[in-house]
Structures are given as structure tokens and as C-alpha cells.
Amino acid sequence: MRNLIRVLIIGFVFVNSPVIADEEPIPLKLEKALPVEGPENIQPSGLAICHNMLVTVSDKHDNTIFEVKLRDDKAVLVPYLQFKLSEPVTESKLDFEGITCDEMGNFYLISETAFRILRVSAKGEEVSWITPSLRSYGKEKGLFQVPNAYLEGIALRGPHKFVLAAERQPRGIMEVDIGKVPFEVRVFKNDTTQLTLPKGLNPDFSDLFVEDQGLYALERSAYAICKLVDTGQKFEERDCWSYKAIETREELQYLDMTFGKAEGLTMDKDHVFIILDNNNEARACDPNDRRPLLLIMERPIVKTW
């Protein structure tokens, strides 16, 4: 009986003990680092796989969804959909910072300046805002305190349900359900982390990814990807992966590495894709090369007990 109790206790510990964030993140392994080519002043922001197609948006191109075509030695951003808003906007630029899609092929973009979600139909013939400004919902909980650090990522979590990332100072998570009347918004401030940050940098989110209801966050300042688990009061970091050793490699570095440059995250069953926005910064090893980078890494096998 004593041995049976001991086995049951051990089994309980292994099944119910979470992998917490103060464990060392798993280092990711690089498969390819591809320079990104595209239109002038391309600044990728957000990444998604939609119907077996890798897509992104650029925060300097307000009317285009780009397909990311992979070549042996580069990734090429090709305009896939060019769309026109059906109603005028007051913002001089919409600054799209994230992209996701649904099973019907519709695209959803998050605008940092408008604080709204834009729906673009699969063929681009229907374009409409599906939320009003979400700024007041975030400000009520203390988000959106720093200019140019607003909404920075979007993922679809179910029919009519979206999860958005507030970038930094403080960072946070917003859940938006447009299927309810009136639509529902839940806001969480998530400005603490157990990850190690470079001196002087703040915790941040730069993109989100959802798979089987699991939520993953791209934490640019920490060079990490973490699973975020909803505890009811906040989202806790679990099962973190690190790509720091990849982005800071001598041959991949940019001249200014004060801040991380990761802007888009997506995955398939075998790979992790991260796209960098270097803001036209030159590479340290080649001052004439100002192209962004697409990092393709092996996806770790997550142990389950």
C-alpha cells in the first residue's frame, strides 16, 4: 500500500506540475535564414499560414497582403491581395501590425493607429472594419500608455473570437468576441516575465499564434516564444523557446542590436517561422544589405506526460 501511495503521488506530480517559465527556454535550431526581398521600404509585421500559403503585411503598405514565396536563397514578398477600404478613415496611415485568417480564407488585420480589426474577404472584394476602436477598453485597464506601442499582434481563437497583443509599457492581452451582442472584450495586463531581458528593455509582445486553442506569444525583447496559459486572472508563460543565439549570430546581426527585431510568428507541425523587421537597418557583415530576414527553425517536440 505504501508503494502504491508513493506511485500515485509521483504520478500526480508529473501530470499536474506545469513547466514554469523560470526553467531555461529550449534553444531553437535554425534550418534557414532567408533574406527578404520585396517592394521598396518593405517592413514586415505579422506572419500567418493561410491555406498552405505564408502571408504577411507591412506597416508601411496600408492596402496590401503579401505572399511570402520561399526560394533556396531568399524569401520574396509578392503582392497577393491589394484592397481598398469601403469607408474613409481619419488616420493618415493604418500601420497594420498583424495578420490572421479563418477557414473560409478571409483575412483579418490589426491596425495599430485605428485600434481596430479589418476584415478582408478571400478575394479582396469585401473590406470592412469589424470592431470599433478598442483603445478605450485597453486604456481602462492601463494599456496603451506609450505612443507607437499599441496593438501589435492578432490571432483567431475560434469563430468570431480574436486575441490581440498590446505591445509594451505595459504589455497585455485582449480577447475580443464579436459574435456576442454587444461584443465582448476581456483585457489582461501582462507586464511581468520570468525571462531574462537585456538591460534597459521592457517585456513586450510582437505577435501571437494560436493552435488547437493553445496561445503562443512572440516576446521580442527576450528573443523568445512562450505558451501563454489563461489562469483566469492573467496569462502565465510556459514552455518557452529561445531564438536569441540565432538572431544574434555574427553573420545575421544588424548594425544596431539594441532591440530585438522579430515582428511576425507562425508555425506548422515541423517548423517555427519568425520574420524580422530591421527598419531598413544594414547588416553588420554587409553594410549594403538592408533586407529583413525570415528565420525558419525546427519546432521542438513538446513532451507530454
N, C-alpha and C positions, 0 to 999 in steps of 0.2 A: 504493500500500500504506500509506504514511504517513497519508493522508487516511482510509483505511478504518479503521486502528487508532484514529485520533482520534475518528471517529464511534462506534466501538464503546465507547471509554472514556466518551464523553459519554453514550451510551445507558445504560451501566452506572450512572453516577452518578445519572441521573434516575430509573431504575427502582428502584434499590436504596437510595437515600438517603431515610431516613424524615423526615417532618415532625416536628421535635422541639418540645418544649413551650416552649423559650425564644424561639420565634418569637411575635410578638404574636397573641393569640387573635383570631379573627374576631368582630367585633361582630354580635350578633343584631339583627334588625329586628322591632319589635313590630307585630303585627296588631291585637290586642285585649288590654286589661287589664280583666278582669271581676271585680267584687266577688262574693264567695262568700257565699251565704245558706244556712242550714240549721238544724238543731236547736240549742238553747242550748248554749253552751260548745263549739262545734264547733272542733276543732283538726286540720285535715287533715294527714295524714302518709303519704306514699306516693301513687303515681299509676300507673295502668295502663290500657291499652286492651284490653278483653276482648270479643271478638265484636262489634266496632264500637261498644262502649259504654265510655265513660270512667268509671272507678271509683276510689274512694279509701277509706281508713279514717281514723278519728280516734283519736288516742291517749287521748281521754277517753271513748270509747264502745267497750266491750270486746266487744260482741255484734252489731255491725252493719257491713255492707258498703254503702257509699253509691254510687249512680249520680250522676255529675256531669252534670246537664242544662244545656245551653248555651242561653241566651236572648240577645237582641240587646244587653241592657244589664246582664246578670248571669249568674252560674252558680249553679244551685240544687242542693244536696246532698239527694237523696231516698233514704230507706232502700230498698235493693234486696233485701238478704237480712238477716234477723235470725236468729241461730243461738244454740244452746246447747251448751256443752261437755258431752261424754259422760262426762267424769271430773272429779272435784274437783281444784282447784289450790290450792297454798299461797300464791300471790301474791295480794295484796289487789287489785291491778289488773294487767292483762296488758300494757298500754301498747303496742298494735300500732303499728309504725313503718314498715311497708311491705307492699305487696301485689303479687302477680303471678298468672298463671293459665296453664292449659295448653289444648291444642286441644279437650279434652273439656268445657271450661267450668268445671273445678274451680279454686277459688281457693286461694292459699297466702299466709298472713300470717306475718310475723315478729314475735315478742314480745320486746321489749327486756328485760323483767324476768324472763321464763322462759327466755330464750336458746334458744327452740325454734321450729320451724316448725309452724304449724297448717294442716291441710288442711280446707277447707270444700267439700263437693260442690256441683255446679252449682245445685242447688235447695235446698241447705242442710239436707237431711235427714241427711247423714252429716258428722260433725265429729270430727276426731281429730288428735292430735299425731303427726307422722311422724318426729320425731327426739327423742332425749333432750336434756337441756341440753347446749349446745355451749360453755358457759363455760370448762370446763377445757381444751378444745382451744385456745381463744384465749389464755387466761392462760399456758399453757405457752410460747407464742411472744411473750409480753409485752403482749398486748392487754388491754382491759377494766380499766385501772388507775384510771379516774376514774368515780365514780358518775354515773349518768344520761348516760353517753357510751358506750353499749354497741352492740348491733346496731341499725342504722338504715336498712337498705335490703335488698331482696331482688329477684332476677330469676331466671327459669327459663332454663337454658342448654341444655337437652336433656331427654329422658326421664329422670326421677329425679335430674337434676343441677341444683343450685342454686348461685348465687353470692350471698354476703352481704357487707354492708359493716359494718365496725366504725367507729364514728363518729370518734373523735379521741383524742389524747393517750395512746397513738398511734393513728392510724387504720390500717386494714388491710382485707384481702380474705380471705374464707373461701370455699372451694369444698367443697360437700357433695354426695356421690354416694350416695344411699340405695338405689341399685339393686345395690350390691355387698354381699356378706356376708363379714365385717362391713362396715358402711357406712364410707365413706372420707371423711376431712376433710383438706384442704390449707389451710394458713394462711400468709399473707404479711403482714409488717409493711410498710406503705407510707406512712411518715411524712415523706417528703421531697417537695418540689414545686419546680418551677421557675417557678411562677406567683407573681405579686406579691400579698401578703396585707396587709390593713390592720394597722397596728402593734398588737401585743399579741394577735393572733389566731393560732390554730394551724391547720394543714392539717386538713381534715375531709372526710368523705363523708356525704351525707344521703340519697342514693338511687342506685339502679342501673337501667340499662336494657340489654337485650340484643336485638340484631337481627342475623340471619344470623351468629351466633356472635361478632359484634363487641360488646364490652362498653364501655358509656359510664357515667361517674360524674358525679353532681351534686356539685360542690365548692362548698359554700355560702359558706364564708369568702372564697373568691376570686371569687365571683359568676361561676362558670364551669362549663362542661360539657367534659369531656375524654374521648377514647377511651383506654381502658387496654389496653395490649398486654402479654401474658404473655411474658416473656423466659426463663422457666424458674426464675429466681431472684427476680424481682419483677415488678410491673406498671408499665410506663412510660407516662407521659402523652404523648399525641399528639393532633394536630388539635383543639386547644381552641377553644371558642366562648365569648364573654363576653356576659353579660346585665347587667353592672354599670350601664351607662348607663340601662337600663330600670328596674331595681328602685330605683335611687337618684334617679329623676326627682322633681322637686319635687312634682308632683301625685300621685305614687304612694307617696311616703315615709311611714313611720310616725314617731311622735314619737321613738322610740328606734331609731336605726340603728347602734348599736354592733356588732351581729351581723347577718349575713345571715339571711333568714327562709325560704329555699327548702327545702321538705320533700319534694317529690314531682316525679319526672321521667318523662315518656314521650314518644314521638314517633310520627308516621306519616310517609308519604313526603314530605309537604309542610310539616309543622308540628312545632315543638317546644313541648311543654306543660310548664309549671312551676307548681306550686301552692305558695303561701306559707302558713306558719303564723305569725301575728302574736301568738299567745298573748294574745289579747284587747286588744292594744295599739291605741290610737286612731291614726287617720291624722293626719298633721301639718296637712293642709289642711282637715280637718273633725274636730274632737275628738269629735263624736258618732258618727262612723263607725268601728266596731271590727271590720268584716268582713275576713276574709282576702281574698287576691287570686289569681286564676288568670291567668297570663300565657300568651298564645298568640302564638308568634313564627314567622317564616318559617324554614324549615330550609335552611341553606346547602347549596349544591351542592358536593360534595366532588370535587376534581379527581383523576383517576387518570391515570397516565402509561402 
